[in-house]
Amino acid sequence: MTDKIRWSQDSSYNARWNNRTTILYRMLPDYIKTILEFGAGMCFTAGLVKANQTYTPSDLVNRDEYSRGGKTIVMDLNNDPWNIEGPYDAVMLSGLIEYVEDLPAFITNLSKITKVVVCSYANTTSEVQNEKHGWVNSHTQMELRHLFSDAGYDIVQRERWNGQMLYLFQSGYAH
């Protein structure tokens, strides 16, 4: 169940997460011009985008006041029907995947709107840890990679950040 009250409050966001978002943004290929960010929160990414890029935030609540001109797509990924129309050159998922209940369906939907996904994932099989953070899935890193692979994505890059893995997935990537 999505915790809309928690994520509607600015105090729920940790400034330390901005470092993770910066690394994910820098992992994007240079040709990226349109970026959709699910779980945009305080829209930190809006301050990173280049003049020739378009940034679209998506979150549980309207974040237009932080998005520097981007119009927020308000959407609960666990309860609302998929209403995203692409294409986008890239999708960013910073600290989001752990909260998505039907991750296989979500990744399949991503594959319909983008060929490039950058994301973080902090998996744990500890129910106590998951409950503490409000995480609703506990896939292993290998399972996560298989879910993306099943949707046609290859791992292009991965990095470790603060106990989490950061990934650049791309479909149609020539090795």
N, C-alpha and C positions, 0 to 999 in steps of 0.2 A: 504494500500500500504506500502510495506516495505521500510524503510528509510535507504538504504544501505550506503549512504554518511555519515550519522550520526554515524552508528555503525562501520564504517571503521576507524574512528578516535579514537585513544587511549584516547583523552581528553574527550570522551563521557562517560567514565567509572568512577564511583565514588568509591574511596577506601572504603567507608563506607559499600558498598555492600558485601565486603569480609566477614564481620561478618555474614551476612545472609547465604552466601555460606558455611561458616564453620559450622554453626548450621545444615544446610541441610545435609552436609556430615556426621556429627556426628549422624544424625538420621538413617543412613543406617544400616541395620543388619550386624553383624560381618562376616557373611559368604560371603558377596559380594566380588567378585574377578574382575569383568569387569564392568566398568562404562562408559556410554555414556552421555556426557553433551551437550544438545542443548543450543545455545546462550552462548557459552563458553567464549566469550569476551577475556579478558586478561588471561584466563586459570588459574585463581587462584587455582582452584581445583587440578590442576596438582601438586601443592606443598603440598597438603594434603594427597594424596593417599599413601597407604602403599606399601612396597617393593613387596608384593605378589599380588598387584592389577594392573590391566591394565586400563589406562585412554585414552578415545577417545573423543577429542573435536569436536563439530560441530558448525559452525558459518556461517554468510553471506560471510565472507572473510577468507582467509587462516590465521590461527593463529599458525602455526608450530613453529614460533620463540619463543612463550611463553609456548608451551605445554610440554616441557621437554621430547621430544621424541614421543609424540602422533601425529599421522598423522591426520590433520584436515579434516573432511568431510565438504566440502563447499556446503552449501545448503540454499536456501531461502524457509522457511517453508510455505510461502504464495503463492509462484509462481512456485517452482520447483516440479516435480513429486516425490513422495515418493520413495527413492532409498536406504533405510536403510535396511540392512540385519542383523538379530540378530542371535542368542539371545545375549542379554546383561543381566547381573545379576541385573543391576539397571540403571535407567535413571534419570539424574538431570536436573531440570528446574528452575533456579534461576533468577527471574525477566524476565521471557520469556512469560508466558501464556497470559499476557495482550496484546501482540503484534501478537498473532495468530488469523487470521481471521476466519478460519473454525475449531474451537476448538473441536467440536464433532468428526470430521474426524481425527484430529490429535491424540486425545486420543485413538480412535479405532486403529489407526496405531501403537501407543505405545503398545497397548495390544498384538500386533503380535510379538513384539521383546523383551518384558520384563514383569516380574511379579512384579517388584518393581519400584515405581516412588516417588521421593522426589521433591517437588515443593513449590514455593511461589506464593501467589496471593494477589494483592492489588486492590480489586474491588472498583468501585465507579459508581454510576449511574449519576454522574455529567458529562454532555457533555463537559463542560469547563475544568474540571480536566482531562478527557480522552484526549481531544485535546492538552492540555498543555504537556502531557507526550508522546503523540503519540500512546496511547492505542487504540486498534481497537475493543475491546469487553468490555462489562460491565455486565458480569454475577454476580449474587449474590454469596456469599459463598455457600449457599444451592444449587444453580444451578450447581456450579462447582462440588460439591460433588456428585450430581446426574449424571453428565456427566461421572465421573469416575466410579460410581456404575454401570451405564448402560454398561460400557465396562468391567465389571467383577471385579472391584477393590473395596476393603474395606479400610476404614480409620483405620490405625493402631495407628497413633500418629498425634497430631497437637499441634502447639505452635504459640504464637503471637510474632511477631517481628516488631517493628517500624510501627504499624498500618496495617501490613500485616499478613496473616495467612501462616504458613509453615505446609506442610502436608507430611506424609509418607503414601502412598497408596500401597496396596499389593493385588494381585489377588491370590485366593486360600488360603487366610489366615484363619487359624482355631482360632476362638476367645477363 
